[in-house]
Amino acid sequence: MMRTLVVVRSLKMGGMERVAVNLADAFHEAGYESHLVHFRKVKRPLRPEHSGVKVHHLPLQQRNRLTLVGYGLEVLARLLLNPLMGRALFLGLGVMGGVVFRHWLKRFEQEHGRVDRIVFRGIGTFELVWSFRDRRARYVLENIFHFNGASRRKALFARCLYHRRDLVAVSQGVADSLRKAQTLWKFRPRSLTVIPNPCPLRSIREAMLEANDAIPSEPYLLNVARLVPAKGHDLLLRAYARSGTSLPLVLVGDGQERDSLVALANELDIADKVIFAGNQYNPYPWMRHARLFVLSSRFEGMGIVLFEALACGTAVLSVDCPGGVREILKGELETSLVERSEEALADGITAALEGPKPEVREQWLDDFRPERVAQAFVAR
């Protein structure tokens, strides 16, 4: 039986972490022996749906420091490299981090058998083990790259993390931005493949049935995202106010922008209609009962919340932002895309709320079915 290992920095509540868990589940559903390893413990961690997925914890930072060499390199990076270069702590952490991970993997394989595919999810995970190299490894890029000119730091960063590695982009938009980065930062991956994130239809549809008394009984608009600048909640609030709809707007998520968004809702005189619901361990009942799911991000590597909302049977509306939203909202769903402006989004909300709630077609989710995604990862 083929054996797979998904590697992620932590199992905190977040989009990238949720996808890592979904991928481990997808490998299990495809008939592979599936393992998931995380480096940092958190309160109330995300868990795989399938008990057959074996979860492991590698306390990477602690073991890195115990090598003394690793501790010395971390101190050097904190005191010298970070002040000089900015965001360079990974240079110290990842040298021995990769060594520690290789040692852990050797012991893991002695107990469980040889791993056929290793999948690292997220740049934050790569950074901690960047000296590790293995032909079985695939490194998944979740977001588009941002450019403000060439720099030695970015070129060094790219060569450590991406050069001569087998990379996987979650969308064509991410892949295109990587190709631009190659030219600017002078690195060359060994390969680049586009594999979308999996949509765990069965588990979503089970989870969406969970009762939750906090969900409004009346129809409402919904956004599920961290309250950070990249998610564009300021645009959403302004467009919502402009639309004049009487339906409440529910924001599921939390983050650094919460206070400023509350202030903006008051400024726009919509505070009585905007519900800040905070983080929800299970967002799917909220998606199921929503009249419309609205995404207002400045950019999205893929936009998994769109296919999650569709899996819950809820219509979606998204701004046309850089990244992968067009790979979900294609064909018949292109009408769910609007220009990223306050006026266009407001008009889109008004148009989407006209008439009855539309029916979601099952074939819209075919590209993201777990078995298809799992097979793509082990195909080469």
Secondary structure as the mmCIF struct_conf table of DSSP 4:
data_model
#
loop_
_struct_conf.conf_type_id
_struct_conf.id
_struct_conf.beg_label_comp_id
_struct_conf.beg_label_asym_id
_struct_conf.beg_label_seq_id
_struct_conf.end_label_comp_id
_struct_conf.end_label_asym_id
_struct_conf.end_label_seq_id
STRN STRN1 ARG A 3 SER A 10
BEND BEND1 MET A 13 GLY A 14
HELX_RH_AL_P HELX_RH_AL_P1 GLY A 15 GLU A 29
TURN_TY1_P TURN_TY1_P1 ALA A 30 GLY A 31
STRN STRN2 GLU A 33 ARG A 40
BEND BEND2 LYS A 43 ARG A 44
BEND BEND3 GLU A 49 GLU A 49
TURN_TY1_P TURN_TY1_P2 SER A 51 GLY A 52
BEND BEND4 VAL A 53 VAL A 53
STRN STRN3 LYS A 54 HIS A 57
HELX_RH_AL_P HELX_RH_AL_P2 LEU A 60 LEU A 66
TURN_TY1_P TURN_TY1_P3 THR A 67 THR A 67
BEND BEND5 LEU A 68 LEU A 68
HELX_RH_AL_P HELX_RH_AL_P3 VAL A 69 LEU A 76
HELX_RH_PI_P HELX_RH_PI_P1 ALA A 77 LEU A 81
HELX_RH_AL_P HELX_RH_AL_P4 ASN A 82 MET A 85
BEND BEND6 GLY A 86 ARG A 87
HELX_RH_AL_P HELX_RH_AL_P5 LEU A 89 HIS A 112
BEND BEND7 ASP A 116 ASP A 116
STRN STRN4 ARG A 117 ARG A 121
BEND BEND8 GLY A 122 GLY A 122
HELX_RH_AL_P HELX_RH_AL_P6 ILE A 123 LEU A 128
TURN_TY1_P TURN_TY1_P4 VAL A 129 SER A 131
TURN_TY1_P TURN_TY1_P5 ARG A 135 ARG A 136
STRN STRN5 ALA A 137 LEU A 141
BEND BEND9 ASN A 143 ASN A 143
BEND BEND10 ASN A 148 GLY A 149
HELX_RH_AL_P HELX_RH_AL_P7 ARG A 152 LEU A 161
TURN_TY1_P TURN_TY1_P6 TYR A 162 ARG A 164
BEND BEND11 ARG A 165 ARG A 165
STRN STRN6 ASP A 166 ALA A 169
BEND BEND12 VAL A 170 SER A 171
HELX_RH_AL_P HELX_RH_AL_P8 GLN A 172 TRP A 185
TURN_TY1_P TURN_TY1_P7 LYS A 186 LYS A 186
BEND BEND13 ARG A 190 ARG A 190
STRN STRN7 SER A 191 VAL A 194
HELX_LH_PP_P HELX_LH_PP_P1 PRO A 196 PRO A 198
HELX_RH_AL_P HELX_RH_AL_P9 LEU A 201 ALA A 207
TURN_TY1_P TURN_TY1_P8 MET A 208 LEU A 209
BEND BEND14 GLU A 210 GLU A 210
TURN_TY1_P TURN_TY1_P9 ASP A 213 ALA A 214
BEND BEND15 ILE A 215 ILE A 215
BEND BEND16 SER A 217 GLU A 218
STRN STRN8 LEU A 221 VAL A 224
BEND BEND17 ALA A 225 ALA A 225
BEND BEND18 LEU A 227 VAL A 228
HELX_RH_3T_P HELX_RH_3T_P1 PRO A 229 LYS A 231
HELX_RH_AL_P HELX_RH_AL_P10 HIS A 233 SER A 243
TURN_TY1_P TURN_TY1_P10 GLY A 244 GLY A 244
BEND BEND19 LEU A 247 LEU A 247
STRN STRN9 LEU A 249 VAL A 252
STRN STRN10 GLY A 253 GLY A 253
TURN_TY1_P TURN_TY1_P11 GLN A 256 GLU A 257
HELX_RH_AL_P HELX_RH_AL_P11 ARG A 258 GLU A 267
TURN_TY1_P TURN_TY1_P12 LEU A 268 ASP A 269
TURN_TY1_P TURN_TY1_P13 ALA A 271 LYS A 273
STRN STRN11 VAL A 274 GLY A 278
BEND BEND20 TYR A 281 TYR A 281
HELX_RH_AL_P HELX_RH_AL_P12 TYR A 284 HIS A 289
BEND BEND21 ARG A 291 ARG A 291
STRN STRN12 LEU A 292 LEU A 295
BEND BEND22 ARG A 298 ARG A 298
STRN STRN13 GLU A 300 GLU A 300
BEND BEND23 GLY A 301 MET A 302
HELX_RH_AL_P HELX_RH_AL_P13 ILE A 304 ALA A 311
TURN_TY1_P TURN_TY1_P14 CYS A 312 GLY A 313
STRN STRN14 VAL A 316 VAL A 319
BEND BEND24 PRO A 322 PRO A 322
STRN STRN15 GLY A 323 GLY A 323
BEND BEND25 GLY A 324 GLY A 324
HELX_RH_AL_P HELX_RH_AL_P14 VAL A 325 ILE A 328
BEND BEND26 LEU A 329 LEU A 329
HELX_RH_3T_P HELX_RH_3T_P2 GLY A 331 SER A 336
STRN STRN16 LEU A 337 VAL A 338
BEND BEND27 ARG A 340 SER A 341
HELX_RH_AL_P HELX_RH_AL_P15 GLU A 342 ALA A 352
TURN_TY1_P TURN_TY1_P15 LEU A 353 LEU A 353
BEND BEND28 GLU A 354 PRO A 356
HELX_LH_PP_P HELX_LH_PP_P2 LYS A 357 ARG A 361
HELX_RH_3T_P HELX_RH_3T_P3 GLU A 362 PHE A 368
HELX_RH_AL_P HELX_RH_AL_P16 PRO A 370 VAL A 378
#
